[in-house]
Amino acid sequence: MSAHHALTLKDFWRDTRGVSLWRDSGAASAVEFAFIAPVMLLFVIGIVEVAMVLFTWTLLEGGVREAARYGITGYTLTGQSREQTMRAIVAKYSVGMIDMSKIAITSLTYKSFANIGQPEPFTDTNHNGTRDPGESYTDVNGNGKWDEDMGADGAGGPGDVVVYTVSYNWPLMTGYLADQMGLFIPLSASYAVRNEPWTPGS
């Protein structure tokens, strides 16, 4: 009887100790999960954000390429400007991923590919490598001021080199708070072409 009683106490001690250990390990796992879960969530959101940004950037590149191919022809649809048609082309190739009301399309015209991104020529009087106020310059784009980029606004004429650029601020996918705080990733794609030698007015 006493032996049976001792065995029962032993079994009880073993069982209660196991429950205690299980509760301790369960609590530790819950605490660990509380620390790890936010990090894992941010990691997953980051992967999705990067994937969406790369995908949208690829769409922008495709859109500006096709728009530039249209631009080199000099053709204008009846009742539409060249920019309106080009925006429609970009919208088509963006497959609804881009808010077209927030997209910017710019075009700069040059006489040759070598001039792309080059400053307007100036006389470097003090030989410091930069143009200072008062130093004479050649107003290549005809806008009445010196520019670090000599490109002229517009889609150019026959034979001109044109750089088309599409810019868009991709909003983060973290919802309302990101939108209110203005959190976005600036995306830009450019394409340089030479216009076809069409006959003006044709």
Contacts in CASP RR format, 6 or more apart in sequence:
PFRMAT RR
TARGET T0000
AUTHOR 0000-0000-0000
METHOD contacts of the structure
MODEL  1
MSAHHALTLKDFWRDTRGVSLWRDSGAASAVEFAFIAPVMLLFVIGIVEV
AMVLFTWTLLEGGVREAARYGITGYTLTGQSREQTMRAIVAKYSVGMIDM
SKIAITSLTYKSFANIGQPEPFTDTNHNGTRDPGESYTDVNGNGKWDEDM
GADGAGGPGDVVVYTVSYNWPLMTGYLADQMGLFIPLSASYAVRNEPWTP
GS
45 173 0 8 1.000
45 174 0 8 1.000
48 173 0 8 1.000
49 172 0 8 1.000
49 173 0 8 1.000
52 170 0 8 1.000
52 173 0 8 1.000
53 170 0 8 1.000
53 185 0 8 1.000
53 187 0 8 1.000
55 97 0 8 1.000
56 94 0 8 1.000
56 97 0 8 1.000
56 98 0 8 1.000
56 168 0 8 1.000
56 170 0 8 1.000
56 187 0 8 1.000
57 187 0 8 1.000
57 189 0 8 1.000
59 93 0 8 1.000
59 94 0 8 1.000
59 95 0 8 1.000
59 97 0 8 1.000
59 98 0 8 1.000
60 90 0 8 1.000
60 94 0 8 1.000
60 98 0 8 1.000
60 166 0 8 1.000
60 168 0 8 1.000
60 187 0 8 1.000
60 188 0 8 1.000
60 189 0 8 1.000
61 189 0 8 1.000
61 191 0 8 1.000
62 93 0 8 1.000
62 189 0 8 1.000
63 89 0 8 1.000
63 90 0 8 1.000
63 92 0 8 1.000
63 93 0 8 1.000
63 94 0 8 1.000
63 166 0 8 1.000
63 189 0 8 1.000
64 90 0 8 1.000
64 105 0 8 1.000
64 164 0 8 1.000
64 165 0 8 1.000
64 166 0 8 1.000
64 189 0 8 1.000
64 190 0 8 1.000
64 191 0 8 1.000
65 191 0 8 1.000
66 89 0 8 1.000
66 90 0 8 1.000
66 92 0 8 1.000
66 93 0 8 1.000
67 86 0 8 1.000
67 87 0 8 1.000
67 89 0 8 1.000
67 90 0 8 1.000
67 105 0 8 1.000
67 164 0 8 1.000
67 166 0 8 1.000
67 191 0 8 1.000
68 162 0 8 1.000
68 164 0 8 1.000
68 191 0 8 1.000
68 192 0 8 1.000
68 193 0 8 1.000
69 193 0 8 1.000
70 82 0 8 1.000
70 85 0 8 1.000
70 86 0 8 1.000
70 89 0 8 1.000
71 82 0 8 1.000
71 86 0 8 1.000
71 155 0 8 1.000
71 162 0 8 1.000
71 164 0 8 1.000
71 193 0 8 1.000
71 195 0 8 1.000
72 162 0 8 1.000
72 193 0 8 1.000
72 194 0 8 1.000
72 195 0 8 1.000
72 196 0 8 1.000
73 196 0 8 1.000
73 198 0 8 1.000
74 82 0 8 1.000
74 155 0 8 1.000
74 157 0 8 1.000
74 195 0 8 1.000
74 196 0 8 1.000
74 198 0 8 1.000
76 82 0 8 1.000
76 85 0 8 1.000
77 85 0 8 1.000
80 88 0 8 1.000
82 155 0 8 1.000
83 105 0 8 1.000
86 105 0 8 1.000
86 164 0 8 1.000
87 100 0 8 1.000
87 103 0 8 1.000
87 105 0 8 1.000
90 98 0 8 1.000
90 100 0 8 1.000
90 103 0 8 1.000
90 105 0 8 1.000
90 166 0 8 1.000
91 98 0 8 1.000
91 100 0 8 1.000
94 100 0 8 1.000
98 168 0 8 1.000
99 168 0 8 1.000
102 168 0 8 1.000
102 169 0 8 1.000
103 166 0 8 1.000
103 167 0 8 1.000
103 168 0 8 1.000
104 166 0 8 1.000
104 167 0 8 1.000
104 168 0 8 1.000
105 164 0 8 1.000
105 165 0 8 1.000
105 166 0 8 1.000
105 167 0 8 1.000
106 153 0 8 1.000
106 164 0 8 1.000
106 165 0 8 1.000
106 167 0 8 1.000
107 153 0 8 1.000
107 154 0 8 1.000
107 155 0 8 1.000
107 156 0 8 1.000
107 162 0 8 1.000
107 163 0 8 1.000
107 164 0 8 1.000
107 165 0 8 1.000
108 116 0 8 1.000
108 149 0 8 1.000
108 151 0 8 1.000
108 152 0 8 1.000
108 153 0 8 1.000
108 154 0 8 1.000
108 162 0 8 1.000
108 163 0 8 1.000
108 165 0 8 1.000
109 151 0 8 1.000
109 152 0 8 1.000
109 153 0 8 1.000
109 154 0 8 1.000
109 155 0 8 1.000
109 156 0 8 1.000
109 157 0 8 1.000
109 160 0 8 1.000
109 161 0 8 1.000
109 162 0 8 1.000
110 116 0 8 1.000
110 117 0 8 1.000
110 150 0 8 1.000
110 151 0 8 1.000
110 152 0 8 1.000
110 160 0 8 1.000
110 161 0 8 1.000
110 162 0 8 1.000
110 163 0 8 1.000
111 160 0 8 1.000
111 161 0 8 1.000
112 161 0 8 1.000
113 161 0 8 1.000
113 192 0 8 1.000
113 194 0 8 1.000
115 150 0 8 1.000
115 151 0 8 1.000
115 161 0 8 1.000
116 151 0 8 1.000
116 161 0 8 1.000
116 163 0 8 1.000
116 192 0 8 1.000
117 148 0 8 1.000
117 149 0 8 1.000
117 150 0 8 1.000
117 151 0 8 1.000
118 149 0 8 1.000
118 150 0 8 1.000
119 131 0 8 1.000
119 146 0 8 1.000
119 147 0 8 1.000
119 148 0 8 1.000
119 149 0 8 1.000
119 150 0 8 1.000
120 137 0 8 1.000
120 138 0 8 1.000
120 139 0 8 1.000
120 140 0 8 1.000
120 141 0 8 1.000
120 146 0 8 1.000
120 147 0 8 1.000
120 150 0 8 1.000
121 137 0 8 1.000
121 138 0 8 1.000
121 140 0 8 1.000
122 131 0 8 1.000
122 135 0 8 1.000
122 136 0 8 1.000
122 137 0 8 1.000
122 138 0 8 1.000
122 146 0 8 1.000
123 135 0 8 1.000
123 136 0 8 1.000
123 137 0 8 1.000
124 130 0 8 1.000
124 131 0 8 1.000
124 135 0 8 1.000
125 132 0 8 1.000
125 135 0 8 1.000
126 132 0 8 1.000
131 137 0 8 1.000
131 146 0 8 1.000
137 146 0 8 1.000
139 145 0 8 1.000
139 146 0 8 1.000
140 150 0 8 1.000
140 151 0 8 1.000
140 152 0 8 1.000
141 147 0 8 1.000
141 150 0 8 1.000
141 151 0 8 1.000
141 152 0 8 1.000
141 153 0 8 1.000
142 152 0 8 1.000
143 152 0 8 1.000
143 153 0 8 1.000
151 163 0 8 1.000
154 162 0 8 1.000
155 162 0 8 1.000
155 195 0 8 1.000
156 162 0 8 1.000
156 195 0 8 1.000
157 195 0 8 1.000
157 200 0 8 1.000
158 195 0 8 1.000
158 196 0 8 1.000
158 197 0 8 1.000
158 198 0 8 1.000
158 199 0 8 1.000
158 200 0 8 1.000
159 194 0 8 1.000
159 195 0 8 1.000
159 196 0 8 1.000
159 197 0 8 1.000
160 194 0 8 1.000
160 195 0 8 1.000
161 192 0 8 1.000
161 193 0 8 1.000
161 194 0 8 1.000
161 195 0 8 1.000
162 192 0 8 1.000
162 193 0 8 1.000
162 194 0 8 1.000
162 195 0 8 1.000
163 190 0 8 1.000
163 191 0 8 1.000
163 192 0 8 1.000
164 190 0 8 1.000
164 191 0 8 1.000
164 192 0 8 1.000
164 193 0 8 1.000
165 188 0 8 1.000
165 189 0 8 1.000
165 190 0 8 1.000
166 188 0 8 1.000
166 189 0 8 1.000
166 190 0 8 1.000
167 186 0 8 1.000
167 187 0 8 1.000
167 188 0 8 1.000
168 186 0 8 1.000
168 187 0 8 1.000
168 188 0 8 1.000
169 184 0 8 1.000
169 185 0 8 1.000
169 186 0 8 1.000
169 187 0 8 1.000
170 184 0 8 1.000
170 185 0 8 1.000
170 186 0 8 1.000
170 187 0 8 1.000
171 178 0 8 1.000
171 179 0 8 1.000
171 182 0 8 1.000
171 183 0 8 1.000
171 184 0 8 1.000
172 178 0 8 1.000
172 183 0 8 1.000
172 184 0 8 1.000
172 185 0 8 1.000
174 183 0 8 1.000
178 184 0 8 1.000
END
